[in-house]
C-alpha cells in the first residue's frame, strides 16, 4: 500500500470514529474547521503558535471549543486521529514532521469541509487572476439565481459555510498551500488560470514542485468533471503532458482561434463549448486588459457548464465591478490617476498591471521578495515607467535591476510617504500605480492592509 492510500484509509477511519481532531492555526480557516468538526461530533482542540484574535476567540468560546495559543502542546497534538492544518504552516516545521512520522493524517480545511458537503464545487487556482475569476464566477452564478457560496481565500472559510449554510454550489479560490493538504478533494469544475514562479521559497525553489501542487486541483477529477485552463500558458501545456488528467479539458486563449473552448475573433469574445455559441464584444466587458479577458472566459465557461443562460452571462460580464486591491481605481487628483494593485504580490501580476497602463506611470514597488526575477518587466518599465518609488525594507534588487533604465528611484518607508513622493513626481495625465510584485509582511499586516493604507494616503492628499 502506498503512502497516499494509507493516508486515505486513516482519514476514512478517523471520520468514521469521530475521534480527536486537532486544528493547527486559530485564524479564519482553522476556526471554521473547528466549528464544523464540533458540529460533526469530533472532540476538537485548536492550537496556535501565535496569539488568536479576539474575534476568533469569541467564536471558539461560543462553540465550547478547547484552544491554546502562543505555543503548541506537542505531546497532546500527536495523539490526534486527524489534524487540519492552516495553509500558512509549512510541512517543514518539526510538529508537522512528527505528525507525518506517526502517520496521522494532516489535511487542509478545504479537504475537511469538502468531506461534509454534496455541493457542486467550482475550484479556481493559479498564480494570478484567481481572485478576480472567483469573484466573477460567483457574480454570474448569483445573478443566475443559483444557491451559491464563495469561500477559500475569500470571505468566510469553506468549513464555516458548510457548517452554517451548506449551499448547493460553492466557488472556491484555492491556493497551492491549500491544495497541498488535499487527499480526496474533487471539484466538479476546476479552473487553472496560469502558472508562473511564485512562493518558491515554500517549495525549496523547485518550480516543478509548485507546478505539481497546482495540478493537484485535478488529481481526483473523473471524466464527468471539467478542467478549464489557459491554452496560451506554455507551462500548463507542458504540464498537461506530464500529469494524468481524467477531467474533460476546456481551453481558453487570446492568441489563437480554438475549435472548442473560448477565444477572441474580430474583437469579440467567443465561447464554443455547447450547442449555443456565445458572442460578446470585448468593449462590453466591464474589466479591461488581456488578463481580465482570460478571467472572463474562464468564469463564463464555468457558468455555461452549469446551464446559465447566455444573456445572464453577458449582463454579468458587463456590470461586474472587479476585485478590491486588483487594478482598483482609487481617485483622480489634479488629473493624475491613482491605482491600487496591492494584490500584485508577484512579478507576473505586476506585468499584467504595467501592460494595462496607457499613460506614463510612477510605479510604487517593493516589499518581501519571494525570489523575484524582475528582468521580464524591463521592456514594460522602459516604455511606461517614468519613476520608481520603492516601498520595502530591502530594495537593492529593484535598484540593481532598474537603475540603468530609470533615472528617478526613491526609497520610502511606508504607504503615506510613498504616495506623497509619487504625488510630487507625477504630472498631469500620469498614473501612480501601486503594484508591489512582492509580499507585504515587512511593513504591513497583509496586502489588504497595504492597499487600504495606500488608498487612505491618496485620499489625504
Buried (B, 14 or more C-beta within 10 A) or exposed (E): EEEEEEBBEBBBEBBEEBBBBBBBBBBBBBBBBBBBBBBBEBBBBBBBBEEBBEEBBEBBEEBEBEBBBEEBEEEBBBEBBBBBBBBEBEBEBEBBEEBBEEEBBBBBBBBBBBBBBEBBBBBBBBBBBBBBBBBBBBBBBBBBEBBBBBBBBBBBBBBBBBBEEBBEBBBBBBBBBBBBBBBBBBBBBBBBBBBBBBBBEBBEEEBEBBBBBBBBBBBBBEEEBBBBBBBBBEBBEEBBEEBEBEBBBBBBBBEEEBEEBBBBEEEBBBBBBEEEEBEBEBEEBBBBBBBBBBBBBBBBBBBBBBEBEBEBBBBBBBEBEBBBBBBBEBBEBEEBBBBBBBBBBBBBBBBBBBBBBEEBBBBBBBBBBBEBEBEEBEEBBEEBBBBBBBBBEEBEBBBEBBEEEBEEBBBBEBBBBBBBBBBEBBEEEBBBBBBBBBBBEBBBEBBBBBBBBBBEBBEEB
